[in-house]
């Protein structure tokens, strides 16, 4: 199945720094979801986006639905140690019911 | 409000055996999707159930089958297990919401079942 490209693959940052990651697809999507997954657990939904250009925040997290509808971005401001985990994007088109997942961005925050 | 629950948590099976995994959706959700997540990869869509029928299927062989019950809970069955079936199996539940301008679609995952095939 299709898999979305996420970058960067991994990030090592100092506590307090801002983080940016993105997700690109060859297909147009009408829904983008961002998840965080910690070891041994299921992904936790962070933010949902439904409209091109939409900017949505959840605390220190901000995500954007790209204008082309083929990409999405996630920013984390003032990172803290509990932000550590793998962040996945997921996209869904209006021609199907399944979500396609990105390859993940592994985030490590150094205290 | 209980979230998505899955059982069992861990499972060890031998090649050729069959396995059944179970999922209870989040309260108010009527759609259940199953995903396979191999180590170091993103979840891969297996299939989705709605109104007790398989609504969409990903690129998985017929050895993978499922069922949805009237209470929206679901089972994933895998026959003739292969070593490559070892993975974290995730269940996700959802329901189409009515947003102000467009329908919303949020999908919530359970903790997963770790299947090891030896």
Contacts between the chains, C-beta under 8 A, distances in Angstrom:
chain1	res1	chain2	res2	distance
A	1	B	44	6.1
A	1	B	45	6.2
A	1	B	58	5.3
A	1	B	59	4.9
A	3	B	42	6.4
A	4	B	42	7.9
A	31	B	105	5.3
A	33	B	106	7.2
A	33	B	107	6.4
A	35	B	109	7.5
A	40	B	114	7.8
A	41	B	111	5.7
A	41	B	112	7.3
A	42	B	4	7.6
A	42	B	6	8.0
A	42	B	90	5.5
A	42	B	109	3.8
A	42	B	110	5.3
A	42	B	111	4.8
A	42	B	112	4.9
A	43	B	43	7.1
A	43	B	90	7.4
A	43	B	109	4.8
A	44	B	109	7.3
A	45	B	106	6.2
A	45	B	107	7.0
A	45	B	108	5.8
A	45	B	109	7.6
A	48	B	104	6.8
A	48	B	105	7.5
A	48	B	106	5.1
A	50	B	99	6.7
A	50	B	102	5.6
A	50	B	104	6.2
A	50	B	105	7.8
A	51	B	101	7.5
A	51	B	102	6.9
A	88	B	42	5.4
A	88	B	43	7.5
A	90	B	107	7.5
A	92	B	105	6.7
A	96	B	56	6.0
A	97	B	31	7.9
A	97	B	33	7.9
A	97	B	48	5.3
A	97	B	50	7.8
A	97	B	55	5.8
A	97	B	56	4.6
A	98	B	33	7.1
A	98	B	45	4.3
A	98	B	48	6.4
A	98	B	56	5.5
A	98	B	58	6.3
A	99	B	33	7.6
A	99	B	45	6.7
A	99	B	107	6.3
A	100	B	45	7.3
A	101	B	35	7.9
A	101	B	42	3.6
A	101	B	43	4.9
A	101	B	44	7.4
A	101	B	45	8.0
A	102	B	42	5.6
A	103	B	41	7.1
A	103	B	42	5.6
A	104	B	41	7.5
A	104	B	42	5.5
